[in-house]
Amino acid sequence: MNRIDATFERLRREGKSALIPFLTIGDPDLAASAELIAACAAAGADMIELGVPYSDPLADGPVIQRASERALQNRVTLEDVVRTAAEARRLGADIPYILFSYYNPVLQYGLDRFFKLLEEHDISGLIVPDLPLEEDGELRDRAEAAGIHLIPLVAPTSHERIARITARARGFVYCVSSLGVTGMRSEFHASIDDFLASVRSASPVPICVGFGISNREQVLRFEGKTDGVIVGSAIVRKIEEALPLLGDSGKRAEGVRQVEQFIRSLRV
């Protein structure tokens, strides 16, 4: 069984929802990222989204854009991201990993090599935000053959497409809470609950919500309405704030601890 499915089954038995942090891998460097992934797991994360740094991240707001720029300055590649996840697993982060990448790095790497890499390093899921339903056939078929879940995104503007998107969903459906790019928000659009209810009624797999969730109050706001929450920009900003510590090998443990404490505060 795919690790994502097994995790949702366990959480369902325990009456809990999933906490899924997002990290831009390579920010500030690969060694720090491995430790931060392990810290996420220690803090109670149920799965981790591994962000592949990209030069034109269309769905990402300024916080994650800056993190991608820092990682790209270190020449971090898609392969580096996956290998860093394997290192984090050796550090104790034995939870499902979901690779978040725009399609261009995947295409440039080559689909045969790409799925071999994911299989060899025990990656459970894949999110490609710029590949629409109408164009994902080849990638979806390859993912199915490899036992890796291609996780779709569905937005409040999807309307009649919701049923089509969820019908082919694997792992979970990523519900975009707000219009626009990622980033921290103080409130969500008025019809968010109706939107989530529509997706849940149509989806054969769990649903998770992301984009804008940045504190424990907002995590609790979606408790019972979804099967999990994805927190990205708020965590990446905590990493940005801790860069003076994370970039110094002698002080790195304190920076990692600060990020871990923030993630613990989100766990409900």
C-alpha positions, -999 to +999 in steps of 0.1 A: +000+000+000+012+035-008+024+053+024+000+081+018-030+058+019-017+040+049-012+072+068-047+085+061-061+051+072-042+054+105-054+090+110-090+080+103-088+053+130-073+078+154-098+105+146-071+129+135-064+150+104-030+152+086-005+180+091+015+184+059+044+210+059+059+223+027+096+230+025+117+245-003+146+220-004+180+236-006+171+267+015+195+275+030+214+244+019+208+207+015+222+196+048+200+221+067+170+209+046+176+172+057+176+183+093+145+205+088+126+175+072+136+154+102+124+182+126+090+183+108+086+146+114+097+149+151+072+178+155+042+157+144+041+161+106+023+132+090+037+138+054+061+163+039+059+183+006+093+186-009+095+218-030+118+217-060+132+252-064+122+267-097+130+300-115+094+308-125+071+294-097+037+306-110+017+294-080+040+306-053+040+339-034+070+360-025+081+340+005+085+308-014+099+327-044+127+340-023+134+306-009+136+292-044+160+319-054+183+311-024+182+274-033+189+280-070+219+301-060+232+269-045+225+251-078+200+227-062+184+203-087+154+180-087+178+151-081+193+169-051+158+173-036+150+136-038+184+126-025+180+150+004+147+133+013+165+100+015+191+115+038+162+129+060+148+094+062+181+082+075+178+109+102+145+094+113+118+111+091+101+079+081+069+094+068+054+098+033+072+123+010+054+142-017+075+159-044+062+193-055+076+203-088+067+224-118+066+203-150+096+217-167+122+202-143+105+169-146+104+170-184+140+181-186+151+153-163+133+127-185+103+107-174+121+074-174+149+087-152+124+107-131+102+078-120+132+055-115+146+082-091+113+085-072+109+047-069+145+042-057+141+069-030+106+059-018+087+090-028+050+084-023+033+113-041+037+140-068+022+174-072+027+193-105+007+226-102+012+238-138+000+206-155-037+207-161-060+177-162-063+178-200-025+174-204-015+150-175-022+117-192+013+105-198+026+116-164-005+100-147+000+067-164+037+067-155+028+075-119+002+048-117+027+022-130+052+033-104+027+032-075+031+069-070+001+091-064-003+121-088-022+145-065-045+170-082-052+206-072-087+219-073-095+256-069-127+275-059-131+285-095-131+249-107-169+245-105-180+219-131-144+205-133-145+194-097-161+160-105-137+154-134-106+162-113-116+142-083-127+112-103-091+105-112-075+116-079-050+094-060-037+100-025-057+131-018-072+161-034-053+194-028-080+221-022-067+256-029-082+278-002-079+311-019-075+326-054-040+338-063-006+325-052+005+310-020+011+332+011-002+338+046-037+352+049-058+366+077-091+353+063-104+330+035-131+336+009-167+335+021-177+304+003-147+282+013-168+259+034-193+253+006-164+247-018-148+221+005-181+204+010-185+201-028-151+186-032-156+162-003-189+150-017-173+143-051-140+129-040-133+092-035-101+100-016-093+123+013-092+161+008-066+185+022-066+223+021-037+246+016-027+281+005-027+307+033-029+285+064-003+300+088-013+294+124-030+270+148-063+289+148-065+285+110-056+248+113-084+244+138-108+263+115-106+235+090-107+206+115-135+183+105-140+200+072-110+183+056-087+153+061-056+175+064-040+209+061-009+219+041+012+247+056+039+262+034+046+299+034+044+303+071+070+276+076+093+288+048+091+323+065+102+308+098+131+293+080+139+326+064+138+343+098+162+316+112+187+319+083+214+335+104+213+304+126+207+278+099+235+290+077+260+286+106+268+249+113+276+258+149+242+274+155+221+253+131+206+232+159+190+263+174+175+274+141+161+239+134+147+239+170+129+272+163+112+259+132+103+226+149+086+245+177+065+264+152+054+232+135+045+217+169+023+247+176+002+237+145-003+201+155-039+196+168 
